[in-house]
Amino acid sequence: MIGAKCYRLQYRIGRARYVVSYHDGRKRHADGSPFYDLRIFANNRVCTQFVRALQADGYRETGARVSA
């Protein structure tokens, strides 16, 4: 079963400034729940480039942006 490609952008999670969790629509845990990959950035410019690359690959943002 293939789901939708999605990502979520989060700010200030612990000591990390920018966190992007993304799901490619295929990876699953043993119990069948989606497995989200994680990228951590200290620089907003690099984070924005990564998000734009995800969007170009067909990923869509899910939920609201979260800041702690």
mmCIF file as Biopython writes it, N, C-alpha, C and O atoms, coordinates in Angstrom:
data_model
#
loop_
_atom_site.group_PDB
_atom_site.id
_atom_site.type_symbol
_atom_site.label_atom_id
_atom_site.label_alt_id
_atom_site.label_comp_id
_atom_site.label_asym_id
_atom_site.label_entity_id
_atom_site.label_seq_id
_atom_site.pdbx_PDB_ins_code
_atom_site.Cartn_x
_atom_site.Cartn_y
_atom_site.Cartn_z
_atom_site.occupancy
_atom_site.B_iso_or_equiv
_atom_site.auth_seq_id
_atom_site.auth_asym_id
_atom_site.pdbx_PDB_model_num
ATOM 1   N N  . MET A ? 1  ? 0.843  -1.180 0.000  1.0 0.0 1  A 1 
ATOM 2   C CA . MET A ? 1  ? 0.000  0.000  0.000  1.0 0.0 1  A 1 
ATOM 3   C C  . MET A ? 1  ? 0.886  1.241  0.000  1.0 0.0 1  A 1 
ATOM 4   O O  . MET A ? 1  ? 1.812  1.351  0.804  1.0 0.0 1  A 1 
ATOM 5   N N  . ILE A ? 2  ? 0.604  2.155  -0.888 1.0 0.0 2  A 1 
ATOM 6   C CA . ILE A ? 2  ? 1.401  3.362  -1.015 1.0 0.0 2  A 1 
ATOM 7   C C  . ILE A ? 2  ? 0.540  4.552  -0.608 1.0 0.0 2  A 1 
ATOM 8   O O  . ILE A ? 2  ? -0.561 4.739  -1.126 1.0 0.0 2  A 1 
ATOM 9   N N  . GLY A ? 3  ? 1.051  5.352  0.321  1.0 0.0 3  A 1 
ATOM 10  C CA . GLY A ? 3  ? 0.351  6.545  0.781  1.0 0.0 3  A 1 
ATOM 11  C C  . GLY A ? 3  ? 0.857  7.776  0.054  1.0 0.0 3  A 1 
ATOM 12  O O  . GLY A ? 3  ? 1.574  7.681  -0.942 1.0 0.0 3  A 1 
ATOM 13  N N  . ALA A ? 4  ? 0.473  8.924  0.565  1.0 0.0 4  A 1 
ATOM 14  C CA . ALA A ? 4  ? 0.882  10.179 -0.034 1.0 0.0 4  A 1 
ATOM 15  C C  . ALA A ? 4  ? 2.230  10.624 0.514  1.0 0.0 4  A 1 
ATOM 16  O O  . ALA A ? 4  ? 2.554  10.366 1.674  1.0 0.0 4  A 1 
ATOM 17  N N  . LYS A ? 5  ? 3.006  11.290 -0.319 1.0 0.0 5  A 1 
ATOM 18  C CA . LYS A ? 5  ? 4.271  11.872 0.126  1.0 0.0 5  A 1 
ATOM 19  C C  . LYS A ? 5  ? 3.934  13.147 0.897  1.0 0.0 5  A 1 
ATOM 20  O O  . LYS A ? 5  ? 3.253  14.033 0.381  1.0 0.0 5  A 1 
ATOM 21  N N  . CYS A ? 6  ? 4.421  13.232 2.146  1.0 0.0 6  A 1 
ATOM 22  C CA . CYS A ? 6  ? 4.095  14.396 2.954  1.0 0.0 6  A 1 
ATOM 23  C C  . CYS A ? 6  ? 5.278  14.771 3.847  1.0 0.0 6  A 1 
ATOM 24  O O  . CYS A ? 6  ? 6.179  13.967 4.084  1.0 0.0 6  A 1 
ATOM 25  N N  . TYR A ? 7  ? 5.252  16.013 4.335  1.0 0.0 7  A 1 
ATOM 26  C CA . TYR A ? 7  ? 6.287  16.473 5.250  1.0 0.0 7  A 1 
ATOM 27  C C  . TYR A ? 7  ? 5.683  17.447 6.249  1.0 0.0 7  A 1 
ATOM 28  O O  . TYR A ? 7  ? 4.606  18.002 6.035  1.0 0.0 7  A 1 
ATOM 29  N N  . ARG A ? 8  ? 6.416  17.640 7.361  1.0 0.0 8  A 1 
ATOM 30  C CA . ARG A ? 8  ? 6.010  18.608 8.370  1.0 0.0 8  A 1 
ATOM 31  C C  . ARG A ? 8  ? 7.245  19.374 8.814  1.0 0.0 8  A 1 
ATOM 32  O O  . ARG A ? 8  ? 8.281  18.773 9.099  1.0 0.0 8  A 1 
ATOM 33  N N  . LEU A ? 9  ? 7.144  20.684 8.875  1.0 0.0 9  A 1 
ATOM 34  C CA . LEU A ? 9  ? 8.235  21.547 9.293  1.0 0.0 9  A 1 
ATOM 35  C C  . LEU A ? 9  ? 7.988  21.990 10.726 1.0 0.0 9  A 1 
ATOM 36  O O  . LEU A ? 9  ? 6.907  22.484 11.047 1.0 0.0 9  A 1 
ATOM 37  N N  . GLN A ? 10 ? 8.988  21.816 11.592 1.0 0.0 10 A 1 
ATOM 38  C CA . GLN A ? 10 ? 8.867  22.188 12.995 1.0 0.0 10 A 1 
ATOM 39  C C  . GLN A ? 10 ? 10.040 23.089 13.376 1.0 0.0 10 A 1 
ATOM 40  O O  . GLN A ? 10 ? 11.136 22.953 12.833 1.0 0.0 10 A 1 
ATOM 41  N N  . TYR A ? 11 ? 9.806  23.998 14.300 1.0 0.0 11 A 1 
ATOM 42  C CA . TYR A ? 11 ? 10.824 24.937 14.746 1.0 0.0 11 A 1 
ATOM 43  C C  . TYR A ? 11 ? 11.151 24.706 16.222 1.0 0.0 11 A 1 
ATOM 44  O O  . TYR A ? 11 ? 10.278 24.359 17.018 1.0 0.0 11 A 1 
ATOM 45  N N  . ARG A ? 12 ? 12.416 24.902 16.571 1.0 0.0 12 A 1 
ATOM 46  C CA . ARG A ? 12 ? 12.896 24.873 17.947 1.0 0.0 12 A 1 
ATOM 47  C C  . ARG A ? 12 ? 12.426 23.651 18.728 1.0 0.0 12 A 1 
ATOM 48  O O  . ARG A ? 12 ? 11.730 23.776 19.736 1.0 0.0 12 A 1 
ATOM 49  N N  . ILE A ? 13 ? 12.804 22.497 18.264 1.0 0.0 13 A 1 
ATOM 50  C CA . ILE A ? 13 ? 12.527 21.246 18.964 1.0 0.0 13 A 1 
ATOM 51  C C  . ILE A ? 13 ? 13.796 20.898 19.734 1.0 0.0 13 A 1 
ATOM 52  O O  . ILE A ? 13 ? 14.790 20.485 19.137 1.0 0.0 13 A 1 
ATOM 53  N N  . GLY A ? 14 ? 13.770 21.060 21.039 1.0 0.0 14 A 1 
ATOM 54  C CA . GLY A ? 14 ? 14.977 20.863 21.834 1.0 0.0 14 A 1 
ATOM 55  C C  . GLY A ? 14 ? 16.012 21.901 21.442 1.0 0.0 14 A 1 
ATOM 56  O O  . GLY A ? 14 ? 15.723 23.098 21.440 1.0 0.0 14 A 1 
ATOM 57  N N  . ARG A ? 15 ? 17.217 21.453 21.110 1.0 0.0 15 A 1 
ATOM 58  C CA . ARG A ? 15 ? 18.267 22.364 20.681 1.0 0.0 15 A 1 
ATOM 59  C C  . ARG A ? 15 ? 18.296 22.541 19.164 1.0 0.0 15 A 1 
ATOM 60  O O  . ARG A ? 15 ? 19.072 23.350 18.656 1.0 0.0 15 A 1 
ATOM 61  N N  . ALA A ? 16 ? 17.473 21.807 18.444 1.0 0.0 16 A 1 
ATOM 62  C CA . ALA A ? 16 ? 17.426 21.903 16.982 1.0 0.0 16 A 1 
ATOM 63  C C  . ALA A ? 16 ? 16.599 23.120 16.577 1.0 0.0 16 A 1 
ATOM 64  O O  . ALA A ? 16 ? 15.530 23.365 17.136 1.0 0.0 16 A 1 
ATOM 65  N N  . ARG A ? 17 ? 17.092 23.871 15.616 1.0 0.0 17 A 1 
ATOM 66  C CA . ARG A ? 17 ? 16.354 25.049 15.161 1.0 0.0 17 A 1 
ATOM 67  C C  . ARG A ? 17 ? 15.235 24.694 14.191 1.0 0.0 17 A 1 
ATOM 68  O O  . ARG A ? 17 ? 14.097 25.132 14.362 1.0 0.0 17 A 1 
ATOM 69  N N  . TYR A ? 18 ? 15.557 23.906 13.179 1.0 0.0 18 A 1 
ATOM 70  C CA . TYR A ? 18 ? 14.587 23.538 12.151 1.0 0.0 18 A 1 
ATOM 71  C C  . TYR A ? 18 ? 14.589 22.022 11.993 1.0 0.0 18 A 1 
ATOM 72  O O  . TYR A ? 18 ? 15.642 21.409 11.822 1.0 0.0 18 A 1 
ATOM 73  N N  . VAL A ? 19 ? 13.407 21.426 12.051 1.0 0.0 19 A 1 
ATOM 74  C CA . VAL A ? 19 ? 13.276 19.980 11.921 1.0 0.0 19 A 1 
ATOM 75  C C  . VAL A ? 19 ? 12.238 19.695 10.840 1.0 0.0 19 A 1 
ATOM 76  O O  . VAL A ? 19 ? 11.127 20.222 10.877 1.0 0.0 19 A 1 
ATOM 77  N N  . VAL A ? 20 ? 12.612 18.860 9.883  1.0 0.0 20 A 1 
ATOM 78  C CA . VAL A ? 20 ? 11.691 18.451 8.827  1.0 0.0 20 A 1 
ATOM 79  C C  . VAL A ? 20 ? 11.507 16.942 8.939  1.0 0.0 20 A 1 
ATOM 80  O O  . VAL A ? 20 ? 12.465 16.184 8.788  1.0 0.0 20 A 1 
ATOM 81  N N  . SER A ? 21 ? 10.277 16.507 9.202  1.0 0.0 21 A 1 
ATOM 82  C CA . SER A ? 21 ? 9.978  15.076 9.179  1.0 0.0 21 A 1 
ATOM 83  C C  . SER A ? 21 ? 9.173  14.812 7.911  1.0 0.0 21 A 1 
ATOM 84  O O  . SER A ? 21 ? 8.224  15.535 7.608  1.0 0.0 21 A 1 
ATOM 85  N N  . TYR A ? 22 ? 9.556  13.779 7.178  1.0 0.0 22 A 1 
ATOM 86  C CA . TYR A ? 22 ? 8.916  13.524 5.884  1.0 0.0 22 A 1 
ATOM 87  C C  . TYR A ? 22 ? 8.706  12.031 5.677  1.0 0.0 22 A 1 
ATOM 88  O O  . TYR A ? 22 ? 9.496  11.202 6.128  1.0 0.0 22 A 1 
ATOM 89  N N  . HIS A ? 23 ? 7.616  11.711 4.980  1.0 0.0 23 A 1 
ATOM 90  C CA . HIS A ? 23 ? 7.228  10.326 4.712  1.0 0.0 23 A 1 
ATOM 91  C C  . HIS A ? 23 ? 7.110  10.147 3.208  1.0 0.0 23 A 1 
ATOM 92  O O  . HIS A ? 23 ? 6.416  10.907 2.533  1.0 0.0 23 A 1 
ATOM 93  N N  . ASP A ? 24 ? 7.798  9.131  2.689  1.0 0.0 24 A 1 
ATOM 94  C CA . ASP A ? 24 ? 7.823  8.924  1.244  1.0 0.0 24 A 1 
ATOM 95  C C  . ASP A ? 24 ? 6.619  8.149  0.713  1.0 0.0 24 A 1 
ATOM 96  O O  . ASP A ? 24 ? 6.530  7.896  -0.488 1.0 0.0 24 A 1 
ATOM 97  N N  . GLY A ? 25 ? 5.704  7.776  1.583  1.0 0.0 25 A 1 
ATOM 98  C CA . GLY A ? 25 ? 4.515  7.061  1.144  1.0 0.0 25 A 1 
ATOM 99  C C  . GLY A ? 25 ? 4.684  5.557  1.144  1.0 0.0 25 A 1 
ATOM 100 O O  . GLY A ? 25 ? 3.712  4.838  0.917  1.0 0.0 25 A 1 
ATOM 101 N N  . ARG A ? 26 ? 5.888  5.053  1.392  1.0 0.0 26 A 1 
ATOM 102 C CA . ARG A ? 26 ? 6.149  3.615  1.329  1.0 0.0 26 A 1 
ATOM 103 C C  . ARG A ? 26 ? 6.638  3.025  2.643  1.0 0.0 26 A 1 
ATOM 104 O O  . ARG A ? 26 ? 6.145  1.976  3.058  1.0 0.0 26 A 1 
ATOM 105 N N  . LYS A ? 27 ? 7.584  3.661  3.305  1.0 0.0 27 A 1 
ATOM 106 C CA . LYS A ? 27 ? 8.201  3.089  4.503  1.0 0.0 27 A 1 
ATOM 107 C C  . LYS A ? 27 ? 7.176  2.912  5.622  1.0 0.0 27 A 1 
ATOM 108 O O  . LYS A ? 27 ? 6.369  3.804  5.887  1.0 0.0 27 A 1 
ATOM 109 N N  . ARG A ? 28 ? 7.219  1.760  6.267  1.0 0.0 28 A 1 
ATOM 110 C CA . ARG A ? 28 ? 6.287  1.442  7.342  1.0 0.0 28 A 1 
ATOM 111 C C  . ARG A ? 28 ? 7.017  0.803  8.509  1.0 0.0 28 A 1 
ATOM 112 O O  . ARG A ? 28 ? 8.028  0.126  8.323  1.0 0.0 28 A 1 
ATOM 113 N N  . HIS A ? 29 ? 6.507  1.018  9.707  1.0 0.0 29 A 1 
ATOM 114 C CA . HIS A ? 29 ? 6.977  0.305  10.887 1.0 0.0 29 A 1 
ATOM 115 C C  . HIS A ? 29 ? 6.407  -1.113 10.844 1.0 0.0 29 A 1 
ATOM 116 O O  . HIS A ? 29 ? 5.565  -1.420 10.000 1.0 0.0 29 A 1 
ATOM 117 N N  . ALA A ? 30 ? 6.861  -1.968 11.745 1.0 0.0 30 A 1 
ATOM 118 C CA . ALA A ? 30 ? 6.383  -3.357 11.793 1.0 0.0 30 A 1 
ATOM 119 C C  . ALA A ? 30 ? 4.884  -3.427 12.051 1.0 0.0 30 A 1 
ATOM 120 O O  . ALA A ? 30 ? 4.224  -4.363 11.600 1.0 0.0 30 A 1 
ATOM 121 N N  . ASP A ? 31 ? 4.334  -2.441 12.775 1.0 0.0 31 A 1 
ATOM 122 C CA . ASP A ? 31 ? 2.900  -2.457 13.068 1.0 0.0 31 A 1 
ATOM 123 C C  . ASP A ? 31 ? 2.059  -1.827 11.959 1.0 0.0 31 A 1 
ATOM 124 O O  . ASP A ? 31 ? 0.836  -1.752 12.081 1.0 0.0 31 A 1 
ATOM 125 N N  . GLY A ? 32 ? 2.702  -1.371 10.876 1.0 0.0 32 A 1 
ATOM 126 C CA . GLY A ? 32 ? 1.977  -0.823 9.736  1.0 0.0 32 A 1 
ATOM 127 C C  . GLY A ? 32 ? 1.852  0.691  9.736  1.0 0.0 32 A 1 
ATOM 128 O O  . GLY A ? 32 ? 1.356  1.259  8.763  1.0 0.0 32 A 1 
ATOM 129 N N  . SER A ? 33 ? 2.286  1.364  10.801 1.0 0.0 33 A 1 
ATOM 130 C CA . SER A ? 33 ? 2.208  2.822  10.839 1.0 0.0 33 A 1 
ATOM 131 C C  . SER A ? 33 ? 3.316  3.425  9.969  1.0 0.0 33 A 1 
ATOM 132 O O  . SER A ? 33 ? 4.363  2.807  9.780  1.0 0.0 33 A 1 
ATOM 133 N N  . PRO A ? 34 ? 3.087  4.623  9.445  1.0 0.0 34 A 1 
ATOM 134 C CA . PRO A ? 34 ? 4.083  5.217  8.542  1.0 0.0 34 A 1 
ATOM 135 C C  . PRO A ? 34 ? 5.382  5.555  9.272  1.0 0.0 34 A 1 
ATOM 136 O O  . PRO A ? 34 ? 5.358  5.981  10.427 1.0 0.0 34 A 1 
ATOM 137 N N  . PHE A ? 35 ? 6.503  5.364  8.600  1.0 0.0 35 A 1 
ATOM 138 C CA . PHE A ? 35 ? 7.820  5.687  9.130  1.0 0.0 35 A 1 
ATOM 139 C C  . PHE A ? 35 ? 8.254  7.025  8.550  1.0 0.0 35 A 1 
ATOM 140 O O  . PHE A ? 35 ? 8.389  7.163  7.334  1.0 0.0 35 A 1 
ATOM 141 N N  . TYR A ? 36 ? 8.473  8.008  9.411  1.0 0.0 36 A 1 
ATOM 142 C CA . TYR A ? 36 ? 8.887  9.340  8.990  1.0 0.0 36 A 1 
ATOM 143 C C  . TYR A ? 36 ? 10.395 9.488  9.134  1.0 0.0 36 A 1 
ATOM 144 O O  . TYR A ? 36 ? 10.949 9.232  10.203 1.0 0.0 36 A 1 
ATOM 145 N N  . ASP A ? 37 ? 11.060 9.902  8.052  1.0 0.0 37 A 1 
ATOM 146 C CA . ASP A ? 37 ? 12.472 10.244 8.115  1.0 0.0 37 A 1 
ATOM 147 C C  . ASP A ? 37 ? 12.576 11.639 8.714  1.0 0.0 37 A 1 
ATOM 148 O O  . ASP A ? 37 ? 11.606 12.397 8.707  1.0 0.0 37 A 1 
ATOM 149 N N  . LEU A ? 38 ? 13.752 11.979 9.232  1.0 0.0 38 A 1 
ATOM 150 C CA . LEU A ? 38 ? 13.940 13.226 9.950  1.0 0.0 38 A 1 
ATOM 151 C C  . LEU A ? 38 ? 15.209 13.905 9.486  1.0 0.0 38 A 1 
ATOM 152 O O  . LEU A ? 38 ? 16.250 13.259 9.360  1.0 0.0 38 A 1 
ATOM 153 N N  . ARG A ? 39 ? 15.136 15.198 9.232  1.0 0.0 39 A 1 
ATOM 154 C CA . ARG A ? 39 ? 16.317 15.998 8.915  1.0 0.0 39 A 1 
ATOM 155 C C  . ARG A ? 39 ? 16.329 17.191 9.852  1.0 0.0 39 A 1 
ATOM 156 O O  . ARG A ? 39 ? 15.296 17.825 10.065 1.0 0.0 39 A 1 
ATOM 157 N N  . ILE A ? 40 ? 17.488 17.503 10.412 1.0 0.0 40 A 1 
ATOM 158 C CA . ILE A ? 40 ? 17.653 18.609 11.350 1.0 0.0 40 A 1 
ATOM 159 C C  . ILE A ? 40 ? 18.587 19.631 10.716 1.0 0.0 40 A 1 
ATOM 160 O O  . ILE A ? 40 ? 19.630 19.273 10.169 1.0 0.0 40 A 1 
ATOM 161 N N  . PHE A ? 41 ? 18.206 20.917 10.793 1.0 0.0 41 A 1 
ATOM 162 C CA . PHE A ? 41 ? 18.987 21.987 10.195 1.0 0.0 41 A 1 
ATOM 163 C C  . PHE A ? 41 ? 19.239 23.087 11.225 1.0 0.0 41 A 1 
ATOM 164 O O  . PHE A ? 41 ? 18.396 23.365 12.077 1.0 0.0 41 A 1 
ATOM 165 N N  . ALA A ? 42 ? 20.407 23.701 11.129 1.0 0.0 42 A 1 
ATOM 166 C CA . ALA A ? 42 ? 20.737 24.853 11.966 1.0 0.0 42 A 1 
ATOM 167 C C  . ALA A ? 42 ? 20.611 26.145 11.157 1.0 0.0 42 A 1 
ATOM 168 O O  . ALA A ? 42 ? 20.623 27.239 11.722 1.0 0.0 42 A 1 
ATOM 169 N N  . ASN A ? 43 ? 20.490 26.017 9.847  1.0 0.0 43 A 1 
ATOM 170 C CA . ASN A ? 43 ? 20.481 27.156 8.949  1.0 0.0 43 A 1 
ATOM 171 C C  . ASN A ? 43 ? 19.162 27.191 8.181  1.0 0.0 43 A 1 
ATOM 172 O O  . ASN A ? 43 ? 18.774 26.199 7.564  1.0 0.0 43 A 1 
ATOM 173 N N  . ASN A ? 44 ? 18.476 28.327 8.219  1.0 0.0 44 A 1 
ATOM 174 C CA . ASN A ? 44 ? 17.176 28.449 7.563  1.0 0.0 44 A 1 
ATOM 175 C C  . ASN A ? 44 ? 17.290 28.326 6.048  1.0 0.0 44 A 1 
ATOM 176 O O  . ASN A ? 44 ? 16.415 27.741 5.410  1.0 0.0 44 A 1 
ATOM 177 N N  . ARG A ? 45 ? 18.349 28.865 5.469  1.0 0.0 45 A 1 
ATOM 178 C CA . ARG A ? 45 ? 18.512 28.815 4.011  1.0 0.0 45 A 1 
ATOM 179 C C  . ARG A ? 45 ? 18.633 27.372 3.524  1.0 0.0 45 A 1 
ATOM 180 O O  . ARG A ? 45 ? 18.017 27.002 2.525  1.0 0.0 45 A 1 
ATOM 181 N N  . VAL A ? 46 ? 19.413 26.566 4.213  1.0 0.0 46 A 1 
ATOM 182 C CA . VAL A ? 46 ? 19.592 25.165 3.832  1.0 0.0 46 A 1 
ATOM 183 C C  . VAL A ? 46 ? 18.291 24.395 4.038  1.0 0.0 46 A 1 
ATOM 184 O O  . VAL A ? 46 ? 17.940 23.539 3.226  1.0 0.0 46 A 1 
ATOM 185 N N  . CYS A ? 47 ? 17.577 24.696 5.120  1.0 0.0 47 A 1 
ATOM 186 C CA . CYS A ? 47 ? 16.285 24.051 5.383  1.0 0.0 47 A 1 
ATOM 187 C C  . CYS A ? 47 ? 15.287 24.380 4.277  1.0 0.0 47 A 1 
ATOM 188 O O  . CYS A ? 47 ? 14.566 23.500 3.806  1.0 0.0 47 A 1 
ATOM 189 N N  . THR A ? 48 ? 15.247 25.631 3.867  1.0 0.0 48 A 1 
ATOM 190 C CA . THR A ? 48 ? 14.330 26.055 2.804  1.0 0.0 48 A 1 
ATOM 191 C C  . THR A ? 48 ? 14.656 25.359 1.490  1.0 0.0 48 A 1 
ATOM 192 O O  . THR A ? 48 ? 13.747 24.967 0.757  1.0 0.0 48 A 1 
ATOM 193 N N  . GLN A ? 49 ? 15.933 25.199 1.183  1.0 0.0 49 A 1 
ATOM 194 C CA . GLN A ? 49 ? 16.332 24.486 -0.027 1.0 0.0 49 A 1 
ATOM 195 C C  . GLN A ? 49 ? 15.871 23.039 0.016  1.0 0.0 49 A 1 
ATOM 196 O O  . GLN A ? 49 ? 15.403 22.504 -0.989 1.0 0.0 49 A 1 
ATOM 197 N N  . PHE A ? 50 ? 16.001 22.403 1.174  1.0 0.0 50 A 1 
ATOM 198 C CA . PHE A ? 50 ? 15.573 21.015 1.322  1.0 0.0 50 A 1 
ATOM 199 C C  . PHE A ? 50 ? 14.058 20.892 1.144  1.0 0.0 50 A 1 
ATOM 200 O O  . PHE A ? 50 ? 13.584 19.977 0.469  1.0 0.0 50 A 1 
ATOM 201 N N  . VAL A ? 51 ? 13.298 21.810 1.746  1.0 0.0 51 A 1 
ATOM 202 C CA . VAL A ? 51 ? 11.833 21.784 1.628  1.0 0.0 51 A 1 
ATOM 203 C C  . VAL A ? 51 ? 11.414 21.995 0.176  1.0 0.0 51 A 1 
ATOM 204 O O  . VAL A ? 51 ? 10.490 21.338 -0.303 1.0 0.0 51 A 1 
ATOM 205 N N  . ARG A ? 52 ? 12.080 22.900 -0.522 1.0 0.0 52 A 1 
ATOM 206 C CA . ARG A ? 52 ? 11.763 23.131 -1.943 1.0 0.0 52 A 1 
ATOM 207 C C  . ARG A ? 52 ? 12.062 21.892 -2.778 1.0 0.0 52 A 1 
ATOM 208 O O  . ARG A ? 52 ? 11.330 21.587 -3.720 1.0 0.0 52 A 1 
ATOM 209 N N  . ALA A ? 53 ? 13.132 21.176 -2.439 1.0 0.0 53 A 1 
ATOM 210 C CA . ALA A ? 53 ? 13.457 19.936 -3.152 1.0 0.0 53 A 1 
ATOM 211 C C  . ALA A ? 53 ? 12.386 18.878 -2.892 1.0 0.0 53 A 1 
ATOM 212 O O  . ALA A ? 53 ? 12.014 18.132 -3.797 1.0 0.0 53 A 1 
ATOM 213 N N  . LEU A ? 54 ? 11.892 18.815 -1.651 1.0 0.0 54 A 1 
ATOM 214 C CA . LEU A ? 54 ? 10.800 17.883 -1.341 1.0 0.0 54 A 1 
ATOM 215 C C  . LEU A ? 54 ? 9.549  18.234 -2.154 1.0 0.0 54 A 1 
ATOM 216 O O  . LEU A ? 54 ? 8.908  17.354 -2.727 1.0 0.0 54 A 1 
ATOM 217 N N  . GLN A ? 55 ? 9.212  19.514 -2.198 1.0 0.0 55 A 1 
ATOM 218 C CA . GLN A ? 55 ? 8.032  19.949 -2.943 1.0 0.0 55 A 1 
ATOM 219 C C  . GLN A ? 55 ? 8.178  19.645 -4.425 1.0 0.0 55 A 1 
ATOM 220 O O  . GLN A ? 55 ? 7.203  19.262 -5.073 1.0 0.0 55 A 1 
ATOM 221 N N  . ALA A ? 56 ? 9.360  19.806 -4.968 1.0 0.0 56 A 1 
ATOM 222 C CA . ALA A ? 56 ? 9.597  19.505 -6.380 1.0 0.0 56 A 1 
ATOM 223 C C  . ALA A ? 56 ? 9.457  18.010 -6.656 1.0 0.0 56 A 1 
ATOM 224 O O  . ALA A ? 56 ? 9.143  17.606 -7.775 1.0 0.0 56 A 1 
ATOM 225 N N  . ASP A ? 57 ? 9.692  17.193 -5.628 1.0 0.0 57 A 1 
ATOM 226 C CA . ASP A ? 57 ? 9.575  15.737 -5.760 1.0 0.0 57 A 1 
ATOM 227 C C  . ASP A ? 57 ? 8.152  15.252 -5.496 1.0 0.0 57 A 1 
ATOM 228 O O  . ASP A ? 57 ? 7.896  14.050 -5.547 1.0 0.0 57 A 1 
ATOM 229 N N  . GLY A ? 58 ? 7.226  16.163 -5.214 1.0 0.0 58 A 1 
ATOM 230 C CA . GLY A ? 58 ? 5.826  15.786 -5.051 1.0 0.0 58 A 1 
ATOM 231 C C  . GLY A ? 58 ? 5.339  15.688 -3.613 1.0 0.0 58 A 1 
ATOM 232 O O  . GLY A ? 58 ? 4.223  15.225 -3.378 1.0 0.0 58 A 1 
ATOM 233 N N  . TYR A ? 59 ? 6.141  16.110 -2.651 1.0 0.0 59 A 1 
ATOM 234 C CA . TYR A ? 59 ? 5.731  16.083 -1.240 1.0 0.0 59 A 1 
ATOM 235 C C  . TYR A ? 59 ? 4.814  17.263 -0.958 1.0 0.0 59 A 1 
ATOM 236 O O  . TYR A ? 59 ? 4.980  18.340 -1.531 1.0 0.0 59 A 1 
ATOM 237 N N  . ARG A ? 60 ? 3.848  17.054 -0.074 1.0 0.0 60 A 1 
ATOM 238 C CA . ARG A ? 60 ? 2.907  18.104 0.335  1.0 0.0 60 A 1 
ATOM 239 C C  . ARG A ? 60 ? 2.997  18.297 1.840  1.0 0.0 60 A 1 
ATOM 240 O O  . ARG A ? 60 ? 3.182  17.335 2.586  1.0 0.0 60 A 1 
ATOM 241 N N  . GLU A ? 61 ? 2.864  19.547 2.285  1.0 0.0 61 A 1 
ATOM 242 C CA . GLU A ? 61 ? 2.924  19.833 3.716  1.0 0.0 61 A 1 
ATOM 243 C C  . GLU A ? 61 ? 1.626  19.386 4.392  1.0 0.0 61 A 1 
ATOM 244 O O  . GLU A ? 61 ? 0.531  19.607 3.873  1.0 0.0 61 A 1 
ATOM 245 N N  . THR A ? 62 ? 1.768  18.758 5.548  1.0 0.0 62 A 1 
ATOM 246 C CA . THR A ? 62 ? 0.602  18.319 6.312  1.0 0.0 62 A 1 
ATOM 247 C C  . THR A ? 62 ? 0.587  19.026 7.647  1.0 0.0 62 A 1 
ATOM 248 O O  . THR A ? 62 ? 1.636  19.257 8.248  1.0 0.0 62 A 1 
ATOM 249 N N  . GLY A ? 63 ? -0.595 19.368 8.110  1.0 0.0 63 A 1 
ATOM 250 C CA . GLY A ? 63 ? -0.739 19.994 9.422  1.0 0.0 63 A 1 
ATOM 251 C C  . GLY A ? 63 ? -0.145 21.381 9.480  1.0 0.0 63 A 1 
ATOM 252 O O  . GLY A ? 63 ? 0.398  21.891 8.500  1.0 0.0 63 A 1 
ATOM 253 N N  . ALA A ? 64 ? -0.260 21.983 10.656 1.0 0.0 64 A 1 
ATOM 254 C CA . ALA A ? 64 ? 0.277  23.306 10.871 1.0 0.0 64 A 1 
ATOM 255 C C  . ALA A ? 64 ? 1.740  23.214 11.270 1.0 0.0 64 A 1 
ATOM 256 O O  . ALA A ? 64 ? 2.193  22.187 11.775 1.0 0.0 64 A 1 
ATOM 257 N N  . ARG A ? 65 ? 2.464  24.279 11.043 1.0 0.0 65 A 1 
ATOM 258 C CA . ARG A ? 65 ? 3.865  24.319 11.472 1.0 0.0 65 A 1 
ATOM 259 C C  . ARG A ? 65 ? 3.894  24.417 12.985 1.0 0.0 65 A 1 
ATOM 260 O O  . ARG A ? 65 ? 3.125  25.168 13.586 1.0 0.0 65 A 1 
ATOM 261 N N  . VAL A ? 66 ? 4.773  23.663 13.585 1.0 0.0 66 A 1 
ATOM 262 C CA . VAL A ? 66 ? 4.816  23.552 15.043 1.0 0.0 66 A 1 
ATOM 263 C C  . VAL A ? 66 ? 6.066  24.210 15.575 1.0 0.0 66 A 1 
ATOM 264 O O  . VAL A ? 66 ? 7.160  23.990 15.055 1.0 0.0 66 A 1 
ATOM 265 N N  . SER A ? 67 ? 5.908  25.027 16.622 1.0 0.0 67 A 1 
ATOM 266 C CA . SER A ? 67 ? 7.075  25.563 17.320 1.0 0.0 67 A 1 
ATOM 267 C C  . SER A ? 67 ? 6.855  25.354 18.806 1.0 0.0 67 A 1 
ATOM 268 O O  . SER A ? 67 ? 5.760  25.578 19.321 1.0 0.0 67 A 1 
ATOM 269 N N  . ALA A ? 68 ? 7.899  24.926 19.487 1.0 0.0 68 A 1 
ATOM 270 C CA . ALA A ? 68 ? 7.799  24.628 20.911 1.0 0.0 68 A 1 
ATOM 271 C C  . ALA A ? 68 ? 8.039  25.843 21.749 1.0 0.0 68 A 1 
ATOM 272 O O  . ALA A ? 68 ? 7.992  25.766 22.977 1.0 0.0 68 A 1 
#
